[in-house]
Amino acid sequence: MSKDTEYLLDDDDSFSRLSIEPLYHNVTCLLDLSDKILLRICRYMSPAYVLYSFYTPEMPNMRLHRLIVNYYTKIKLGQMTYNEYKYLISLFSCSNYPLRPESLILSNEHVTCVTQRYFNYMYTDVIRSVFVNLKYLTLIDCSSFDLDDIVALYMNDLIQLEYLHITVRKLAEHNIIVCLEPWDTSIGRLLFDGLLSTVHTVNIELPNGLLLHKLLRPHQTLRHVQIVLQTIDDLYILLSGLVPNVETMSVELRQARLLTCLRPQCTSSCPRLTEFTLLEPRIGLIIDDIKCIFGYMPALHKLTLSIRDTPDPIFCHGPKFESILNEYFPYLCQFDYTMTHRIMTKTFIKDFIQWPMNVVFYANESSQWVHIFSVPWPSNKNDKRRLPIINSGCNTSVLPSVKRDEHMDHVKITMKNDLYQLKTRFYRAYQLTTCLTIDIVLPQRISKLILTEQTPIGLMNSIVQPNIRHLIVQRRLIDEKEISILAHQFPNVKYLQLLFPLDRTLFVRCFQTLFSDYGTIYYKRSRYWCYLVNFCTTFDVIQLNQIINDSDLHRWLIENTDLKLVIH
């Protein structure tokens, strides 16, 4: 079942919770089926085809139309075929009964240009009329250009927006063009320009964290904030009055402190904040930083701290740390904690009393570490506490009392023995990254596979993996023969990412091999992958000199591949 379908339905409609209903003799047509069975049928269909089959806005009282209300009030443009995308766009542009959802998700996660197509190939007036009705807007893997379009053209139209989720695209490490995208300005305007006054919940994820400054205008209506910030100084600015009425906040820091300025004077500028989460990835946090943060939130009820590689031993001195918690948080009811500290000669480790913790000692290379954590782990489905620093593949022996493997959805495997434990030890993982040749049939739930630069494609065996739908190969192919090897082992791939050889002749030959189909191109998307929906690659410097815009790319494809024969 695709994720696109899953987000549209309530838990009550889950397959696992529905009992099989008997079909009686009086069931003679589709309309005689119960609502539950009809919704089960919809779960086998893509959202676009559900709309195509049952969406009748000209007759809003029809039973089937009312039954699929979640399908036309919550639209996700992302993981779909080109024809499905065209159909949904036609519904948006329909003059008599235009589709106007309450929730819109534009996702470039699988098909990289969905958001760009949405803004470029729909009339501005149509987009504005869609945005006027939106209450929930989500942009996944978007670029600064997507954000600029929204800020420049449509920000004034988001008059009913309540929920905003933005995940900014992370540039590939091998990207030749160094691009510093100005997303800080665009997101700063969206959040703190005074226009989105109806928004109460935001989730902002940026690769390097959001940069804030004192000149930004406070957002009075924000109640729930989940955000990635650049440094602890940006967190101080956020807490110093930018969100005065915030009730829950989750902050992840990206970098160590860049400035040498003194810590700000703490004021109770977030008097309504009752839940606070801080996630920091080895930035050298010390106890004075924590005290300064605590001073902003006197009414806190729930605190979550995930602190990795801190140099301050007070974090592992239970009585001292608990006295700090009692001083700042008289109403604290729940404390979820994880902390990793490199043991020095003057490190004193004392048990927590008020908040019992588990303590694990372990060695990593030439150092000794202590890891202190509260249980249960995870405390709930939103628990994002981090594990200690581990550099040896999927080794999790540092946490014998925490069943970490049960909560891993992405497994990185470098040892052959671990590959055989996918059915038992990693039984929830659906994504696998490995450098190994796979000599077992992967579990059905694993649908995404990433082959690293060390993977010997030429030595891969012939065991077919029919459940892999998303394949990423991080090593450049040697020649077009490796395409055939990959296609034989992973025949049902829908989302494909390959790096072709740098040699121009081999590069073109790989392109031709992938998309030539010898007379059947009208029926298949690729010679090797008939289910292919999206293909992603990069061009080297030589090709980049020839390709400047979409028109140049289109011409290059027509000149060098059989894609000129494809009819859309």
N, C-alpha and C positions, 0 to 999 in steps of 0.2 A: 504493500500500500504506500502510495507516495505521500510525502509530507504536505503537499499542496492540499490533498483531500483531508488529511488528518486535522489540520487547524480549523477546518470549517464546521466540524461537528462537535457536539458536547460529549462528555464522557459517558453519558447515559446511552449513547448510540454505539458504544464500542462493541466490536465483534465478540470479544471475550466475555462480555456481560449479558449478551443476548442469547436466550435459549432458542433452540430451533422450534419454530411454530409449525404445526401440521397444516397442510393444505387441504381444505375441505372441497367437497364436490361442487359446492356453489361458487367456487372461484373459477370464473370463466374468462376473465379478462384482467388486464393490468390493474384497473381501478378497484377490483375486488380484493386486492392484496391489502394487508394491514400497513400502517405507516412504518412500522419497524422493518418489515420485509422490504418495502420500497426504499427505505434509507440504506438497507444493506446492499441493494442493487446499485444504488448511487456510489457506494464505497468502491465498487469495482470499476467505476467510470472516472475519467478525468473531470475536474470541475467544469471545464469548457463544454464537454459533451453532456454533462448533466443539464447545463443551461440550454444547450441546443435541443435537448429532448423534452424538457419540462417547463422551461421559462416562457410564460405567456403574460407579459405586462399589460397587454391590451385586455386581458380578462383576469384581473388580480384576485378575483374570488374563487378561481379554479382551485380544486384541492391540491393538485400536484404543484402548482405554482406556490401556494402557501406553504407546502411541505418543505420545499427547498429554499426557504427564506434565507438561510445562512449562506447559500451559494451565491446569491446576488446582492447581499448586503456586505459580504466580506470577500473581496476579490484579491487574488494573488497572481501577479504577472511575473513569471519566473521559469519554473520547471515545466515547460510545455513545448509542443511542436510549433512550427511556424504557422500552420493553418489554424491551430487553436488560438494562437496569439492574434491572428488577423480577425478571427471571429469575435473575440472579446473587444478588440478595438472598434469593430463595426457596431457593437452594442453601445459603446460609449458615444459614438457619433450618430446614432439613430435619431432622426428628427422628430418622430412621433412619440416614441417611448424610450428615451435615452436611459442607459444604465447609470444610476447614481448611487454607488455603495456608501456605506458609513465607514468601512474600513478598506484601505488600499495598501497593498504590499508590492513594492517594486524591487525585485531581487535580481542582482547580477551574479549571484553565487554560482550558478550553473551555466547560464547563457549571459555572456559578459556585456551585451549591449542593450539589454531590455529597457533600462531607464532612459538611455539616450534615444532609443527608438520612440519611446512613449512621448518624450518632449519634442522630438523633431518631426514626427509623422502624424501628430494630432494637432488640430487647430487650437490656437491659444484660447479662444473663447470656450471651446469644449473642455479643455483642461481646467479653466477657471470655474466653470459650472460644476465640474466634478469636485474640485477642491472646496467649494463653498459648502458642500454637504458633508465633507469628511469630518469624522470624529477621531479616527485612528489613522495615522500615517506612518508607514515603516519603509525605510530605505536601507536595503541590504547591499553591502559591497559597492557603495556608490562612490563617485569621484567628486572632486571639488567643482567640476563643471556642472554636475547635476545639482549640487547645493547652490551654486551661483544662479542657476535658472530659477530655482524656487525663490531665493531671496529677492532677485531682481524683478521677477514677473508675477509671482503668485503668493507672496507672503501676506499681502493684504486680503487675499481671498480665503485664507484659513480661519474664518471667523467662528467656526464651531469646534475647532480642533481641541481634543482633550488629551490625547496620547501621542507622543512623538518618539520614534525609535530610529536612530541613525547609526549605521555601521559603515565606517569609511574604509575604502579599499586599501589594502596593504600592498605597496609596490613590491614587485618581485626583486629579489636580491641580484639576479642576473640582468635586470633591466639596464639597457645601455644608456638610455637618456635619464639623467638625474633630474628629477622633477620635484620641486618643493611646492606642494599644492597648498594654497592659502585657505584651508578649511577652517582655521581658527576664526577668521573674520566672519565667514558666512554663518557658522554655528553660533558665534557670539551674537550676531544680529538676530538670529532666529530666537535665541533664548532671552536675550537681555536688551531688546530694542523697544519693548513696551507694546508690541503689536499682537503677539500671541498671548493675549490676556486670559484666554479660556483654558489653556493647557495646564493640567495639574500633574501629569506624569511624563517624565522624559527618561530615555535610555540612550546615552551617547557613548559610542565606542570608537576610539581613534588609535591608530597604530602607535603614535608617539605621545598620545595624551593631549588634552585640550589646554591651551595657554590662556590664562585669564589676566585681567588687570583691573585696577581700581576705578577706571572711568566707566565701566559697565553699569547699566541701570538695574537695580534690584527687580527681581520677578516676584511679585506679591502672591500669585496664585499657585505657584509650584508647591506640591505636597509630597511628591515621591520622586526622588532623584537617584538614578543609577548612572555613573559617569566615570570615564577614564581621564585622569588629569596628568599633566606633565610632571610636576614636582610637588613637594609638600607646600611650597609657597603658594601655588595655585589653590591648594586645599584651604590654606589660611584665608585667602581672598574670598573663596566661596562661602566659608563659614562666617566671614566678617560682615555679612549683611546682604549678600546677593540673593539668598533664598530665605528670607526672614520667617516664613510660615511653613517651612519644610517639616514633615513628620517622619519620613523614613529616608535614609540616605545610604547608598553603597558607593564607595570610592576606591578606585584602583590607581595606584601611582606607577608611573613608568620609569622615572629617572631619579638619580640622586640629586640633592639640592644643588642648584646652579649658583645661587647667590650666597654671600657671606653676611647678609644683614642680620640684625637681631630678630628674635622671635617677637611677633606682635603682642600687644597687651590684650589679654583675653577678656572678652565681655560675653554675657549670656545672650548672644545675638540669634540663637536658634532655640527659643524657649519651648517650642512645640515638638522638637525632635525627640522621638521616643525609641527609634531603632537606628543604629549606626553600624556600618561594616567598613573596615579598612583592610585592603589587600595591598601588600607592598612586596616587590620582587627584589630583595637584596639591595636596598638603597641606603643601608647604614642607619636605620632609625634608632634613636636613643630615647631614654625615658623622659627627658625634657621636652622632646617633640610631642610625645604622647600627652603629657600634662597640658601643654598648650592647646592641643586639640580637644581634650576633655573639657576645658574651661568654657567652651562654646555651648555645651549641651547639658544643662543642669537637670533636665527632666527625663534623662535617658532610662529606659526600661530594659532594653536588649542591646548587648554589645557583642560584636564579632571582630576578632583581631586575627589576622594571618600575617605573621612577621617572620621573615626568612633571613638567616645569617646576620642577626643583630650583634654588634660588638658589646652591647651593654648587658652585664650580668644580672642587673636588677630584674630583667624579664624572666629569669629562672629562679628568682628568690621569692618563693610563694608569699610569706608574711609581708614583705615590703611592698610587693605589687598589689596585694589585696588591700593594704592600708591606703594605697593611692586610689583604688577603685571606691572604697568606702568614703573617702574624702570628697570625691567629685560626684559620685552617683548614689545618693541616698535611696533612690527608688529602683535600683538595678535588680531585675528578677532573673535574667538569663545572660550567661557569659559563655560564648563559644570561642575557644582559644586554640591557636597553634603557634609554636615559636621554635625556631632553630637557632642554636648558639654554638659557636666554636669554643670549645673548652680551653681556657687558659689556666695558668698556675694559680691565679687569684679568684677563680670562679667558685662561688659557693652556691650550691643547689639545695634549696629547701622546699619541702612539700607545701603545696597549697592546702589550705584547711577549709575555708568557706566554699571554695570551688574546686572539688577534687579533680586531679589531673593524672593522666598516664605519663610516665617518663620512660624514654627509650634512649640508650646510648649506642652509638655506632661509630665506625671508622670510615672515612672517605679519603682515599689516597694517603696523604701523610698527616692528616688532621683527625682529631677526635671531636665528636659532636654530641650534643644533647638535644633531643626533640621532646617538647612538652605539649600535650594536646588534651583537649576535653573530649569526652564521648557522650552520646553516640556520635559517630562520624559516618555519614553526614547527619547533622541534626535535623535537616529537612531537605526538600528537593532543591531549594535555592542556596544551600550551603556551598560556598565557593572557597573555603579554606584550602590553602596550598600544602602539599606534602614537602618534606625536606629536599635539599638539593641532591639529586641522584644522577650520575653520569654513566651508569653501566646498563644501558638498554632498559629492560622492563623490570629490573631488580626491585622488589618491594619488601625485602626481608626486614627493613628497618621498622616496619609497623606490623608486628605479628598479631596484635589484638584488634587491628582495624582491617576489615575486609575490603581493602581498596580496590582489588580486582573486580569486585562485583559492581562497582560504580564507574568503571572505565568504558567510555564509548569509543575511544581512539587508542589503539594499541600500537606501540613501536617495538618491533621484534627484530633482533639481530642474531639471536641464538637459535639453532635448529630445534633444540628441545622445546623451547617456548612455543614454537609453531604448532606443536602437537597438543598444546593445552588450550587452544582456542575454544574447544567445545566444553571444557570444564572450568578452567581457571578464569578465562576472560569471556564469560558466557553472555555479557551484555554488549560487547563491542560490535559496532557495525562498520568501523573504519580501520583499515590496517595499513601501516607503513612498514616496509621491509626492504632489505637488500638481498634477500634469499630467493633462490628458485623454489617454487611452491610445489611440493610433491605429494600434497594431500588435497582432497576436495574441501574447499573452505565452507564453513557453516553458511546456511542460507541467509542469515541476518547480515553478513558482511557484504555490503554492496559497493563500498568505495575502497579502492586500492591505490596506494602511492608507492611506486617503485623508485628507490633512491638512486643516486649516481653510481653506486657500487654494484647495482644489479646486473649480473651477466645474462643479458637477454638472449644471446646466442646459445646459451647452455640450458635455457628453460625447457622443461619437459612438456609432454603432450597432454597432461591432465587438464581437461576442460573445466573452466570455472564459470558456469552459466549464470551465477547470481551477481557477478560484478557488473554494475551499471555505470560506475564513475571510475575512470582509469586515468591516473596522472603518472607520467614517466619523466623523472627529473634529469635523466642522462640523455645527452644528444644521441640520436640514432646513428649507427655507422653507415647503413645504407637502407634501401627499401625492403630488403629481405626481412629485416627485423619487424616491419609492419605486419608481414604475413605471420610471423611467429606469434606476435601479440594477439592478432585477430583470431588465430586458431585456438589459443588458450582462453581468450576472453571474448566470445562471439556476440554477446548481448549488450555491449557497451553503448550507452546513450550520450555520455559526456566524456570527451576525450581531450587530453592535453599531451602533446608531443613536442619535442624539440628536434628539428631536422638538422642534418649535417650543415656545417658552415660553407662547405664547397657548394658553389651556386648550381652546378650541374646535378649533384646529388640531392640538393635541396629541392629543385624542380622535379626531379625524378620521384622523390618521395611524395610530393604533392600530387603528381599525376597518378602514382600507384594508389594513393588513398582514395581519390575521387573518380578514377576511371572505372567504367563498369561494362564496357564492351557490349553495347546494344541494349542494356537493361537499365540505363541511368534514369529513365522516366519512372521506374518503379522502385528503385532503391536510392538511398541517400549516399551510399558509399559502396565501393566494390567489396569491401570486407565487413563493414558494420552496417547492416540494413536498418538498425534501430537508431542510428546516430542522429542526435538532435543538435548538439553543439560541439564544435571543434575549436581548440585554442592552440596557437603556436606563437613564436616570436620570429621576427626578421632580423638578420644581421645587418651590419653597417652598409654593406653593398646594396642590399635590397632597400634599406631605409633611404638611401640617396635617391632612389627612384620613386619611392612611395611617400607622399607627403600627406595626402588626404584620402577619404573614402573613395573618391573617383579614381585615383591612381591605383588603389588596391583592387577595385573592381576590374579595371583594365588589365592589371597584371594577372588576375585569376582567369580572365577570358583568354588571354594570350597563351597562358602556360598550362591550363588544365581543361578538362572536359566539362567544367561547371557552366560553360556557355550553353550547353545543351539542356540545362535544367530549366523547366518551365515552372514558375511560381504562380 
